[in-house]
Amino acid sequence: EKAKYIHDFLINMLEHSENGDPIEYNAFQALSTKKGVCIVYTTLFSIFSRYCGLDTGTVTYDMKDMNMLHCYNTIILDSGEERCIDVLWDENRGNDMYFLETVEENIISHPRE
């Protein structure tokens, strides 16, 4: 429940921006500008979830055929299972498709070089 609340909070608070402004890579600036790129979504999710006692991590990888980096979060459920959460991609698509993805699903949805 905590992870879902943080996920939805960030989607409602932030707007994805790709204009190349360095300030949009700063998670703390995003708290006032309300804009950011994937690292902002990932960093804020990590900060908020760890504050709430959740076991989260961050994955950064080269996106296949796109010549760019992307990042998202991982979380360890109470059962000990690792799941993936991509808040930015959920925000862009308007759904929860990438919330608590299995690692196997994530390998397919997030192709790496």
N, C-alpha and C positions, 0 to 999 in steps of 0.2 A: 504494500500500500504506500509506503514512504517513497519508493522509487517511482511509482506511477504519479504521485503527487508532484515530485520534483520535475519529472519529465513534462507533465502538463503545464506546470508553472513556467518553465523555461520556454515552451512553445508559445504560451500566451504573452510572455514578457518580451521575447526577442523577435527581431526581424532579420532574416538572412540577408547579408549584403556582400557583394563581390566587387566593389568599386576600387579595390586595391589600396585603400587608405590604411596605413599601418595601425591606426587607432582601432580598427575593427578586428585586430588580432589580440587585443588586450581585454581580458575577461573583466577586470575591474572597471575599465572605462565603459564596457557594455552595460554595466548596471545603471549608468546614467544615459548613455546614448541609445540603448535598447537595440543595438545593431551589432552583428558580428558574423564571423565565419565559423567553421566547424570546431576549431580549437577553443573558441569562446564557449560554445555549447558544451563541449566535452569537459573543459576545465570547471565551469560552473556546476555541471552535474556532479563532478567528482568532489568539489568542495562541499556542496550542500549535502550530498549523500553520505560522505564521511562524517560530517558533523552530526548526522542522524544515526551514526553507528553502522552504516552499511559498508560492506566489503566491496569496494569498486576499484577498477583499474582503467587504464587508457591504452588503446591500440592506435598506432600511427602506421600507415602503409602507403606505398605507391599505387595509385589507381591505374589499373590496366589500360593502356592505350590513351591515357589522358594527360600524361606528363605533369602530374600534380600529386600532392600528398593529401590524404584525408585521415581523419581520426574519429573515433567513437569510444564508447565506454563498455566495460565488462562489469559484471556483478556476480558475486557468489551468493546463490540462494541459500536459505536455511537448510536445504537438503544437501548442500555441498556442490551442487551442479553450477557450472559456469554458464552464464547467458550474456548476450550482447544487446546493447541499447544504442541506437543511433538517433538521438533527439533531433538533429538537424534534418536528416532525411525524412523523419516523421513529420516535422514541421513543413517541409517543402511539399510533401504529398498529402497532407491533411488527414493522416490516419495513424494508426499505431502498428503498422506493418513491421517496423524494426525495433519494437519494444519487446524485450525478453526473447529475442531470436536464439535458437540453439546455435552452438558453434558450427554445426554442419550447415544449417540454413545460412549463416553469415558468410561462410566460405563461398557459397553460391551467389548471394546477393551483393557481396563486396569483393568483386574479382581483383586479384592482386597481380602485379607483374611478376 
